[in-house]
Amino acid sequence: MIRKSKSSRRRISVKERLAGGFAALLLILTSYSASPHLPEVTYVYVPPIFQFKAAIVDELSLTCPNQTFVETATNFLEQAGFSVEYYRGEDVTVPFYKNLAVHGYGLIILRVHTAVGRGGYALSLFTSEPFDINKYPYQILTEQVTGVAYSMEDYEKGVKYFGINPNFITQSMRGRFWNTIIINMGCASGKSLITEAFIQKGAKVYIGWNDYVLASHTDLATTHLLRHFLIEKLTAKDSVQQTFKEVGADPAYKSLLLYYPLEAGEYVLNQSSSPKPKNGND
């Protein structure tokens, strides 16, 4: 009996082993897919619709709690037919914002702090998540998130939190909004790139402030705004104007509520589907 020496045996390369393994895997998958016992799966695209589902994102509850506002806002929303989900300040993290659009909210109230830069423009939305340079490295590198603080003193001491920048909304936020109404109660929230980012992400109506605003004033104004828009069914424009007549500009900073985009001023909440303009055209 002739035995081949070890040196005469053909060595099987790593590439060949991988190829063999892939062929075996392909054979298994082919056999599995050809099985007559597996049901045929049919995928049907279902277009998203406006939902009467609302979220109150209350990051301010950590520094400026106002349970009366939360209860009043919830009451108005429920009267208008919305189911309401409430998020405490502790819930508002980077992953929370990442998944905000996938829940199908038709209306979102952002009772949040904003980091305001030069010229009074809001740069980012506060989270309650402490800033860590080792977390979310890609988002930090691409300036989708940044470190924000409640004061310059805190910033210099390193007491910072993650802030959500506009490009995080367009690049990292999962899913899309569907004709969602966004009411951002933070400082300068109506004159920043964040405004455009939410619209690009599918929001239909966006309302925010043109400058700094006191927590007490934004709570008061938003309460009036919700009554006009949700209960009285005024247009976004008329709701903002009527709110100004009743509560005025912010007493300290003279800031005003703005709506965006311009055509959103004619939108009124419609019980049957999405917000519709008065003339019925979308």
Steps between C-alpha positions, in 0.01 A plus 500: 500500500648822395457794733544855385745694703380810682707711270323363194151582625346808333457781748153658498527877515289716727334649192398155379361409842295815504377435149401147594319623807316762296397240243361278776314792652362597160381142447321501835334835432395389152345182633325690779352759265381228264310315771134460394386522863599865552221759450556768240552843658344798330617849595246778465601864542265681735541880479524672839210711620466778753426353843323663790782403728698765687818521704595750770879499528565672833876539538429823694348289777854461637556873548162675461224251582143609434244228560214742436624554145535127440147430625348788301681403179401137545137601555490710181663223298258237627202728429627528142505120469869431562643224712787651701838364604707695751879487524679628811832676484685181592358332190639756259828351375683471170335163421163654589540766231634241257171309524262794536369484143422127498214520752256660256422811704268746332591776745812545711550762772869556571519660844878505488798724557693609193862609473501847345800633311602830346222696340242329721486183290423171671779255436373186667231337710601397852490141616538390863785268402841608644751577228767234450761546229523121464130453420356545152844567342365520145225745594750712694749494211234606250360764740160335524523516879699731723557591863259760640465656844250709691757774561851600396614419853366146467658467157844602632462255789419223255138461614364433153226299333454368151328745268325398180605704196293547182700253291431229757130537417560462127779241513460282810133523596324179392187504288307808395228720640169498313338845494601535863435823689809603699467758780848582629485700823874566529693825456550615140339174387319664208795663324760226481614226267312260727180646357594403145633161616163400643324610181745298289423203724131523413346742752212703353468784753777633723452765770776651714647820646713759325725567803556421866185429700423452869373157602195658663414692184544211258276287724230768506518575128501134397191434712312776314637379166379144562151617590467704182653240271357179649168600655387804302647360177660828392773494236861493615535866401184610683597293804838672523352846447223447754753371752705817457194718556430321827845452655723738304872464435733351758527764778877468531624431147206626286505177302208391282356174375562415133355233273683333215482456205300798381226287342454317831323809631179391323493151647227395735472169681263265319346214696488261206863488394786748489503875557336660197510855372172691490463458125543123531813483283812330624 
